[in-house]
Amino acid sequence: MHHTFDCRAPSGAAARRIAAPATARLLALVLTVGGAAVPAGAQVGVQPATAPSSGIWTGSIEESRQLVWARMAEVGIPGLSVAVSVDGRTVWAEGFGMADIENRVPVGPDTRFRIASISKSLTAAAVGLLVQEGRLDLDAPVQNYVPSFPLKSGEVTTRLAAGHLAGIRHYRGDEFASSEHYDDVVDALAIFQDDPLLHAPGSEYSYSTYGWNLVSAVVQGASGRPFLRFMRERVLDPLGMEETVAEYVDSIIPGRARFYVRSSDDRVLNAPFVDNSNKWAGGGYLSTARDMVVYGSSYLDGTLLDPATVDLLWTPQHTTAGESTGYGIGWSSAVVDGVRNVWHTGGAMGGSTILLLLPDEGVAVAILTNLQSVRHVETARAIARAFAATSDPN
C-alpha cells in the first residue's frame, strides 16, 4: 500500500483569488500524510535566502509571493523554491512548502532540487567555453571527439545534436525511470548509439535528451577531462556554484529534497527510484534556485562567456528547409509581448523547473519544485515582469 499525500486544491480562477495567508491556511488543511494535517508553521519556509538591500523590491516580492502561493494551491505543489536576480544581484530567494513531506522538512534556501533539463543549459556553457578557446568545432563530425560513436546514415555534428536536429532519439519505454548506474558519459551512449537516426540530420527538430549525452561525450573528448570534472572546474567553481552537483543516488547530499509524482486519482506519491547518471548533461544535476540565477546572470554580465559566445548559444537554429526551431544550443529563445525571453524548462522524475532570462532587462528567474509534470513558464514570466518593472536607482 502506498503512503499518500493528499494535495488536492482548488483550480483555475478559484485558486487565483486566494490571497497568500488564506492559501497557507488552505495548504495546511489539504496537505495530509496518513490523514493527519501538516501544521501550517511546518509546511512553509518564508525567510528569504537573500534579503534585498533596500525596500525598492518589496512590492515585486509581495506580488510574486501571491503568484507562487496561488500556483501552489492550484496545482498542489508540495515544495517550491524561487530566486530572482537583477543586474547580477540576487534580490529575492525564498522557499515555500515541504522539501520532505513525511519528515515535515520545509523548503529552505539551500534545498536542492532536480533541475532536470536545465542541465542542458549548464552543459551549454562547457560547449561555449571550448568553442571560444578553439578546441571544439561545432560543425565537425562528433566522431572527431568521440571515436567510439558509430557512423550514421548522415553526418552528426555537435551543433545539430545540441540543437535537437541530429535525429537522435529521445527516451523509449521505461528509460526515463532508469535505475542503472553509468560511471562515464561515454558508457551511457550505449543506451541509444546503435539505433538508427529518426531523420536526416538537420531536416527536423526532435527533442532528445540523449543528444545531450552525446554532447557531454564531445565535451569530454574535446577537453581531455572527464565531463563532470570539466563542468566543476570550468563552469561551476568559477561562478561559485557550490550548491550545484551531479546527483549520485548513493551519496549523502545535504539539502536534497524528496521527490514526488501525482497519481491518476490526484494523490501525491513518492517518485520511483531513478539513477540519473544515464543523462548527466541532459538532466542529471541538483541545484538551488539561487545558484540557478547566479548561472543565468553570468550570461547577462559576461562573467563566464564572451558576448559572441552567448549569442551563439542563444540564437535559434534552423532546419535545412530554413524553418526556425526556436532553440539554439541549450536554450530556447523568443520575443514574448515585445520582450526577449531566453529560457529552459525541465521535467525530471519528481521535479519540474524553469530558468528564465530577460536579457534586455537584466532579470533572471528560477523556479524549482519537487513535483513532476508542472508547467512554470507563465508564473516565471509574471515574476520576471514584476521585477523588470522596478528600476533600481543604485
Long-range contacts (C-beta under 8 A, 24 or more apart in sequence): 2-263, 2-267, 2-269, 2-270, 3-33, 3-34, 3-102, 3-270, 4-263, 4-267, 4-268, 4-269, 5-31, 5-32, 5-33, 5-78, 5-101, 5-260, 5-267, 5-268, 5-269, 6-30, 6-31, 6-32, 6-267, 6-268, 7-31, 7-76, 7-77, 7-78, 7-262, 7-267, 7-268, 8-76, 8-266, 9-72, 9-73, 9-74, 9-75, 9-76, 10-73, 10-74, 11-74, 11-75, 12-74, 15-70, 15-71, 15-73, 15-74, 16-70, 16-74, 18-69, 18-70, 18-73, 19-66, 19-69, 20-65, 20-66, 20-69, 23-69, 23-70, 23-72, 23-73, 24-69, 26-73, 27-72, 27-73, 27-97, 30-76, 31-78, 31-97, 31-98, 31-101, 33-101, 33-102, 38-98, 38-101, 38-104, 39-104, 42-98, 42-104, 42-106, 43-97, 43-98, 43-104, 43-106, 44-96, 44-97, 44-106, 45-94, 45-95, 45-96, 45-97, 45-106, 45-107, 45-108, 45-109, 45-111, 46-94, 46-95, 46-96, 47-94, 47-108, 47-109, 48-92, 48-93, 48-94, 48-109, 49-83, 49-90, 49-93, 49-94, 49-95, 49-108, 49-109, 49-110, 49-290, 50-83, 50-90, 50-91, 50-92, 50-93, 50-109, 50-290, 52-91, 52-92, 53-89, 53-91, 54-394, 56-390, 56-392, 56-393, 57-86, 57-91, 57-92, 57-387, 57-390, 59-386, 59-390, 60-84, 60-92, 60-386, 60-387, 60-389, 60-390, 61-92, 63-386, 64-92, 64-382, 64-383, 64-386, 64-387, 65-94, 67-379, 67-382, 67-383, 67-386, 68-96, 68-379, 68-383, 69-96, 71-376, 71-379, 72-96, 72-97, 75-371, 75-374, 76-262, 76-266, 76-268, 76-371, 77-369, 77-370, 77-371, 77-374, 78-260, 78-268, 78-369, 78-370, 78-371, 79-106, 79-107, 79-111, 79-257, 79-369, 79-370, 79-371, 80-107, 80-367, 80-368, 80-369, 80-370, 81-107, 81-109, 81-111, 81-113, 81-288, 81-289, 81-366, 81-367, 81-368, 81-369, 82-289, 82-365, 82-366, 82-367, 82-368, 82-383, 83-288, 83-289, 83-290, 83-292, 83-293, 83-365, 83-366, 84-293, 84-363, 84-364, 84-365, 84-366, 84-383, 84-384, 84-387, 85-293, 85-294, 85-296, 85-297, 85-363, 85-364, 86-361, 86-362, 86-363, 86-387, 86-390, 86-392, 87-300, 87-301, 87-362, 87-392, 88-297, 88-300, 88-301, 88-303, 88-362, 90-290, 90-293, 90-294, 91-387, 92-387, 93-288, 93-289, 93-290, 93-293, 99-255, 99-257, 99-258, 99-370, 100-257, 100-258, 101-258, 101-260, 101-268, 102-258, 107-257, 108-255, 109-288, 109-290, 110-243, 110-254, 110-255, 110-288, 111-255, 111-257, 111-288, 112-243, 112-245, 112-253, 112-254, 112-255, 112-256, 112-257, 112-286, 112-287, 112-288, 113-257, 113-286, 113-287, 113-288, 113-289, 113-351, 113-353, 113-368, 113-369, 113-370, 114-247, 114-259, 114-276, 114-283, 114-285, 114-286, 114-346, 114-348, 114-349, 114-350, 114-351, 114-353, 114-370, 115-244, 115-285, 115-286, 115-287, 115-292, 115-346, 115-348, 115-351, 115-353, 115-355, 115-368, 116-283, 116-345, 116-346, 116-347, 116-348, 116-351, 116-352, 116-353, 117-209, 117-282, 117-283, 117-344, 117-345, 117-346, 117-347, 117-348, 117-353, 118-285, 118-287, 118-292, 118-344, 118-345, 118-346, 118-353, 118-354, 118-355, 119-212, 119-279, 119-280, 119-281, 119-282, 119-283, 119-284, 119-285, 119-346, 120-209, 120-212, 120-281, 120-282, 120-283, 120-330, 120-344, 121-295, 121-330, 121-331, 121-344, 121-355, 122-231, 122-235, 122-236, 122-244, 122-281, 122-285, 122-295, 122-330, 123-212, 123-215, 123-216, 123-219, 123-231, 123-281, 123-282, 123-330, 124-162, 124-313, 124-329, 124-330, 124-331, 125-235, 125-295, 125-298, 125-304, 125-305, 125-330, 126-219, 126-223, 126-227, 126-230, 126-231, 126-234, 126-235, 127-158, 127-162, 127-215, 127-218, 127-219, 127-313, 127-329, 127-330, 128-305, 128-309, 128-310, 128-312, 128-313, 128-329, 129-234, 129-235, 129-304, 129-305, 129-309, 130-219, 130-222, 130-223, 131-309, 131-312, 132-305, 132-306, 132-308, 132-309, 135-222, 135-223, 136-218, 136-219, 136-222, 138-162, 138-329, 142-214, 142-217, 142-218, 144-221, 145-217, 145-218, 145-220, 145-221, 145-222, 146-186, 146-189, 146-214, 146-217, 146-218, 146-221, 147-221, 148-186, 148-189, 149-189, 149-193, 149-214, 149-217, 150-193, 150-194, 152-196, 152-197, 152-201, 153-196, 153-197, 153-200, 154-197, 154-200, 154-201, 154-202, 155-201, 156-197, 156-201, 156-214, 157-201, 158-215, 158-218, 159-317, 159-329, 160-201, 160-202, 161-208, 161-211, 161-212, 161-214, 161-215, 161-218, 162-211, 162-212, 162-215, 162-329, 162-330, 163-205, 163-317, 163-325, 163-327, 163-328, 163-329, 164-205, 164-206, 164-207, 164-208, 164-211, 164-325, 164-327, 165-201, 165-202, 165-203, 165-204, 165-205, 165-206, 165-317, 165-319, 165-325, 166-197, 166-201, 166-202, 166-208, 166-211, 166-214, 167-197, 167-198, 167-199, 167-200, 167-201, 167-203, 167-204, 167-206, 168-192, 168-197, 168-198, 168-206, 168-208, 168-210, 168-211, 168-214, 169-195, 169-198, 169-206, 169-208, 169-210, 170-206, 170-207, 170-208, 170-209, 170-210, 171-209, 171-210, 175-278, 176-274, 176-349, 177-272, 177-274, 177-349, 178-274, 178-275, 178-276, 178-278, 179-273, 179-274, 179-275, 180-275, 180-278, 181-249, 181-275, 181-277, 182-277, 182-278, 183-277, 184-226, 185-213, 185-216, 185-217, 185-220, 185-226, 185-227, 185-280, 185-281, 186-217, 186-220, 188-213, 188-277, 188-278, 188-279, 188-280, 189-213, 189-214, 189-217, 191-278, 200-320, 202-319, 202-320, 203-319, 203-320, 203-321, 204-319, 205-319, 205-323, 205-325, 205-327, 209-279, 209-282, 209-283, 210-279, 210-282, 211-282, 212-279, 212-281, 212-282, 213-278, 213-279, 213-281, 213-282, 215-281, 216-280, 216-281, 216-282, 219-281, 227-280, 227-281, 228-280, 235-304, 238-303, 238-304, 239-294, 239-295, 239-298, 239-303, 239-304, 240-294, 241-287, 241-291, 241-294, 241-295, 242-291, 243-287, 243-288, 243-290, 243-291, 244-285, 244-286, 244-287, 244-288, 244-291, 244-292, 244-295, 245-285, 245-286, 245-287, 246-277, 246-280, 246-284, 246-285, 246-286, 247-276, 247-284, 247-285, 247-286, 248-277, 249-273, 249-274, 249-275, 249-276, 253-286, 255-288, 256-286, 257-370, 258-350, 258-370, 259-348, 259-349, 259-350, 259-351, 259-370, 259-372, 260-350, 260-370, 260-371, 260-372, 261-349, 261-350, 261-371, 261-372, 261-373, 262-371, 262-372, 262-373, 268-371, 271-349, 271-350, 271-372, 272-349, 274-349, 276-348, 276-349, 283-346, 283-348, 287-368, 288-368, 289-366, 289-367, 289-368, 290-366, 292-355, 292-364, 292-366, 292-368, 293-355, 293-364, 293-365, 293-366, 295-355, 296-355, 296-356, 296-357, 296-364, 296-366, 297-364, 299-342, 299-357, 299-359, 300-357, 300-359, 300-362, 300-364, 314-342, 314-359, 336-381, 339-385, 339-388, 341-381, 343-377, 343-380, 345-375, 345-376, 345-377, 347-372, 347-373, 348-372, 352-376, 354-380, 356-380, 356-381, 356-384, 358-384, 358-388, 361-387, 361-388, 363-387, 363-388
